[in-house]
Structure formats: structure tokens, C-alpha cells
Amino acid sequence: MEGAERAVGAAQDDAPWAPWAASVRAALIPGSLIPEEQLLLVRDLEGRSFRPMEPAPGVVPRTGAVLIALYPDGADLRLILTVRSHHVASHRGEVSLPGGATDPDDDGPVATALRECAEELGIAADTVAVWGTLSPVYIPPSNFRITPVIGWLPALPPLMINRHEVDAVITVTLRELLDPATVVVERWTLRGHDVLVPFFAIAGHKVWGATALILSELVVRMRRGLIAYNAEAS
């Protein structure tokens, strides 16, 4: 990863996507907690969160990690999402970030995220410059607590998709994620309850659930940084 870090350091300042990189870096600086109402959470019809944010007492969640892999695309930074295959144990057909469960040999969430991304998409771990992590997220249906890891690639490499785990790959720019028009809210029935489901509408897919929650935290943190930057500039 040291080589990847040197590459981004050398190229970043003058690159057309440099403002986006700076915004992501600023988003990773520890700050105040984000209120739940600013995140994309499934809610009941009264607006209350429909998902447990923590496991029930006595329940020990499994650990895992996902990778938000960013790469340049003109004046934008773009990130990779996967459509899960129908062969996996849970969340079949849903859009997710590359990642999975922690292995005993993994040295923390960064190692898990990089290993899983390599296994799913063939992206070598030593080509990813790790920038930091977001807040861990609890996923009730599969009883996982996952840590989102943010990393940078100098370019999108040729992908070697593991078809057992991934049906397709889609991408989205940070510019699109920050556009309020990308977020849609629909009324669904989940587990016998009518709920309001917010999602990112990306490439014909509905990106909801834990993935939407993770990406919405990134969006909120980036917006905070942009507001602070504009305030200083004025």
C-alpha cells in the first residue's frame, strides 16, 4: 500500500479530481456524531427508524468489513458497487460494497476489506491506498457488524469477477451521490410492516439498507466539509 500512497500523493494536487479527494479526506476527520435523521434509514410511517442499530442484549455479532474503492474518472471520483449473486447466503441480488466476514488471519478491518475485494473483484490489495474508515454498521438480518474502509485506486484495473459471489459491477461518482435527486423514498412492505425505504437510484438499481446507510454517512460528512470550506473561503 505504500506505493499506492506515494502515487496518490504525487498526482493528487494538480489532478482535476483533487477537490473530491480533499473532500473525502476531510470527511474522515473525526467529528461530532451524525444525527440518525440525516442518514438513509428504513423508517416506519411515523418516521422512526425501523432497524436495530445494535444487536439485542446477549447477541454477539460477527465482524466484517467492506471497501469503498475510489478511482479517478475525469474530474470525478467514482466508486465500485457489486450486485450480489443468488449463490450467497444472504442479501441475494442486492447492491453492496465489496467485502465480507473477517477471517481469523485478518489483521483488522482493513485487511478484511482488502482481502474480500481481491477475492470478489481481483483488485490486488497492494494497489489500494487506504485513507481511513467510517462508523461500523450493524446488519440485523445477518448479525454482522461491518466496518467501511475507504481506499483509493490510481485507475480502475481489469476486474476478475468471482461469479459465485458477484453477478455484476456498477459504479457511481461522488458527484452523483451528493446530488439530492439521486435519493428516492418509496413505501414498501418489509416483514409484514409498511415502511418508508430511502435508497440511492444508481444505474437502474435501488441501493438501500446497510449500503445506503454507509454511503449516506460519507455524503453527510463530505457535505459538512464542503460547508466548512465554503465558510472559510468567504
PyMOL commands that set and color helices and strands:
alter all, ss='L'
color gray80, all
select helices_A, chain A and resi 2-12+18-27+36-38+109-121+125-127+174-178+180-182+209-233
alter helices_A, ss='H'
color red, helices_A
select strands_A, chain A and resi 43-44+62-73+76-84+95-96+99-101+129-133+137-139+144-152+166-173+183-190+193-202+205-207
alter strands_A, ss='S'
color yellow, strands_A
deselect
rebuild
show_as cartoon
